[in-house]
Amino acid sequence: MGTPSQAGKKIVLKLAHFMPTMHVQHQKGFVPFANRVAELTNGKVQVKIYPGGVLANPMTMADAIKTGITDIGFLLPEYIPGRFKRSSVFELPFIFSSAAHVTKTVYAIYDKYLADDYKDYKVLWFLSAPLSQLHTVRKAVLKADDIRGMKIRSASANETAGLKLLGANPIGMPISELSVALQKGVVDGALTPYAALKSHKLIDVVKHITEFNYNGALMCVRLLCRHFRVFFSNSSLVWHNRSSRDEKASLFGQPCHWVYRRWRDSWEHRAELIVNTPQMCP
């Protein structure tokens, strides 16, 4: 991370996430963001991306940002139960109609209700995954009773509680293990967005999808506050004209909408993410 004494040197910001490079978030969000920062600073500020959990996984990302393992990190609050308590409301089922609905709501209530969750960080942007649907292998879920007794992968404590109320047997596991678990019958299905079908190699495993917009997955990209202050103290030295300084306020603002607008278009066009659509349950 650059400091005032290094003002004449190139500033390199590490950006860590845990998705594969084929994931839509890497290709449509992080890479364009890094390219735009380099363009606006005439190459004096570079964002170096570390994908695939090289620097931190979903459970360790918040601490990796605080300890300086990475300057910028991609984080899912639901993966760290109890850490971002106010934000856990976004894990509740059957509230939102789309990923855009989740994201707009976050921005609308952030200052008044959510900011204390992130007081140690500078939030660069929020977004949501597409709403989770039920993906199964051997059995189609056509009515509520069909899910009873099924082993369903769960991503969070609130998701686990909801699945229990539906009569399912929730099993917690990282999404990176899901494809093998489905193939071996360790789980019968999973609640996950459509994007995971391609990016986590589920497309050839899943045979049935019950579309019922279970819940979203709040995500955010953040920078440690003290790094943000240092970065802005150097801004007059690296942002090479007024228009780029103005866009800097959009890229690193409170919190910014630039990447959200790019991602929103990707999320809403899910057909581009799915090569072969499994059988859809009515």
C-alpha positions, 0 to 999 in steps of 0.5 A, spaced: 500 500 500 502 506 498 504 512 503 505 519 503 513 518 503 512 514 497 508 519 493 512 519 487 512 511 486 507 507 483 501 505 488 499 497 488 493 495 491 491 488 492 484 486 491 482 479 493 476 474 492 475 467 492 471 466 485 475 462 479 477 467 474 471 464 469 466 467 474 462 473 472 464 477 478 471 477 476 470 478 469 465 483 469 466 487 475 473 486 478 477 486 472 474 492 469 474 496 475 482 495 476 483 497 468 479 503 469 483 505 476 489 504 472 487 508 466 484 514 470 491 514 474 495 514 468 498 507 471 500 510 477 495 506 481 494 499 479 489 494 482 492 487 482 487 481 483 488 475 487 482 470 485 481 463 487 482 464 495 489 465 494 490 470 499 483 469 503 477 465 503 470 467 505 471 466 512 477 469 513 477 475 508 474 480 513 480 479 517 485 479 511 483 486 510 484 488 517 491 485 518 493 488 511 494 481 507 490 484 502 488 492 501 481 490 498 477 484 499 470 481 496 466 479 502 460 475 504 457 477 510 453 471 511 459 467 511 461 470 518 455 469 523 455 474 528 460 479 525 455 483 521 449 483 525 445 488 522 446 486 515 444 479 516 437 481 515 438 480 507 439 473 508 431 472 510 427 468 505 422 471 500 423 478 501 426 480 495 424 480 487 431 480 484 438 482 485 437 489 483 432 489 489 437 487 494 442 492 492 437 498 491 435 496 498 442 496 501 444 503 498 437 506 501 438 504 508 446 503 509 447 510 512 441 510 517 441 502 519 448 498 516 454 503 517 456 501 524 457 494 521 462 496 517 465 502 521 472 499 520 472 499 513 471 503 507 465 500 503 467 501 495 460 497 493 455 493 495 451 488 490 447 481 491 448 475 487 442 473 483 436 470 488 437 463 490 433 457 487 433 450 489 437 445 485 437 438 485 440 432 482 435 426 483 428 428 485 424 434 482 421 439 488 414 440 485 411 442 492 412 444 499 412 436 501 417 434 496 423 437 500 422 434 506 428 429 508 432 431 503 439 433 504 440 440 502 447 444 502 446 451 506 451 457 506 449 460 512 446 460 519 439 463 517 439 459 511 440 453 515 434 455 520 429 456 514 431 449 511 429 446 517 422 449 517 421 447 510 423 440 513 429 439 509 436 436 512 441 442 511 448 441 510 453 446 511 459 446 506 463 451 502 460 452 495 467 449 492 465 442 495 458 442 492 459 439 485 463 433 488 458 432 494 452 432 489 455 427 484 457 422 490 450 423 494 453 427 500 447 432 499 441 431 494 441 439 492 443 446 494 440 453 494 444 457 490 444 462 484 444 460 477 451 463 476 454 458 480 451 453 475 457 455 470 462 458 475 462 452 480 461 446 475 454 444 477 451 445 470 452 437 468 450 435 475 444 438 476 438 435 473 432 439 476 431 447 478 425 449 483 425 457 481 422 460 488 426 466 489 428 464 496 433 469 498 439 474 495 446 474 498 449 480 500 456 482 498 461 488 498 467 490 496 471 494 502 478 497 503 481 498 510 479 505 513 486 507 514 488 505 507 483 509 504 485 515 508 492 514 505 490 513 498 486 519 498 492 523 501 496 521 495 490 523 490 492 529 487 499 526 485 496 520 482 489 522 479 492 526 472 486 531 471 480 533 474 475 529 470 479 523 473 479 525 480 471 526 479 470 519 477 475 517 482 469 519 487 465 515 483 470 509 483 472 510 491 466 514 493 461 512 499 459 507 497 460 507 489 455 505 484 460 504 478 461 497 479 454 495 481 451 498 474 456 493 471 454 487 475 447 489 475 446 488 467 450 481 468 446 478 473 439 480 470 442 476 463 442 470 467 441 466 460 448 468 458 451 465 464 448 458 463 450 454 457 445 448 458 439 449 462 437 443 466 429 441 467 425 447 470 420 445 475 414 449 475 
